[in-house]
């Protein structure tokens, strides 16, 4: 018969995982796959002493993986999308045109805005990073801007839309899990997100000023464009795959359908515009686009993509989801919070605990969807007791889980962003200004009583309605 872990037991279990990650990943550079496997074994041993046996633990891990299966399809398809866009010349054409249109000094805030509008429109940060993000990495490379900074702007913009878009899965899930209306949830987040976003634009503008036209070799940009023109047909027709992707996404078609349709258009362009062989195209959709262009910067941009490029990321994510399922089954996070919830007396303390818990959940479970559900379940009753509107809970949950997930190397988002852009999470983390600042801005506003929404008595609601 299994039992719930004590506070001390849960603290030891979580503490051990954190120590493994910090020492293994940062100090000794042990592959994250191995660290997560060790964390699974560590958690399984703790679960054994709670009365769980291997069949139960295996079922819990399988359930954790099952919850993230829908994301796995996107993982694989993004690899195919990137390869097909390179085969068709879509990415190289956009980079070519962008080098004419965007000045290096405004590139970072412009990239932030582009990714923000795209993710807000289509409701997916992954699709934004896998398309616009890859393109902006290429443009930034040609302009001589450090790629971790470019990736930080991309992730900040992509997360902005993923958080506020009414067609975003995390936005809808947070509203449902907290028991609030979707648009009330979004409106509540606007109070804290927009001020943070303004700060981000200013910060990226200041950073971008270091890369003015004077400090960037004009010859380098021209050489990059020449290399593109020598190896690919640059044409406005190359934008058609993106048009297909955006059109179907705006019409609320499933992401998989939009991506496959976009790939189909890209394959046609590869055959008839780039004069590629159908057999080479199909092979490269699997292994990734391969080309020797004679330009080192262009080579780093175009030699990527394909199903196989996502396999390392996919396997790491499966391990992380299995660990999350095992931790959820054992109830370790719930046990840690049982005593803490009783001590919370102020709104600030409650929101601080919610945000910290959401981040901890993402770190331990590696997946924002599970973290949103678990964190909402843990704190829902406490928000009701303190007479706070349910969209205060949903806002706090998103400001922890949605914001922190891209900053965790072993999370589904962090692993995917690394696979798509090729920039390690810990490299771009310091430049994800929106993700880092949003929880802080939210807590500061709460401390001063700004944008704190409380329940009112029904009598007052009736009077105000009259």
Secondary structure, DSSP 4 states (H G I P E B T S, - for coil): ---PPPHHHHHHHHHHHHHHHIIIIIIS---HHHHHHHHHHHHHHHHHHTT--HHHHHHHHHHHHHHTHHHHHHHHHHHHHHHHHHHHTHHHHHHHHHHHH--GGGHHHHHHHHHHHHHHHH--HHHHIIIIIHHHHHHHHHHT--HHHHHHHHHHHHHHHHHH-TT-HHHHHHHHHHT--HHHHHHHHHHHHHHHHHHHHHHHHHHHGGG-TTTS-HHHHHHHHHHHHHHS---GGGGHHHHHHHHHHHTT--HHHHHHHHHHHHHHHHHHTS---HHHHHHHHHH------S-HHHHHHHS--SGGGGHHHHHHHHHHHHHHHHHHHHTHHHHHHHHHHHH--SHHHHHHHHHHHHHHHHHHH--HHHHHHHHHHHHHHHHHHTTB-HHHHHHHHHHHHHHHHTT-TTSHHHHHHHHHH---HHHHGGG-HHHHHHHHHHHHHHHTTTT--B---HHHHHHHH-
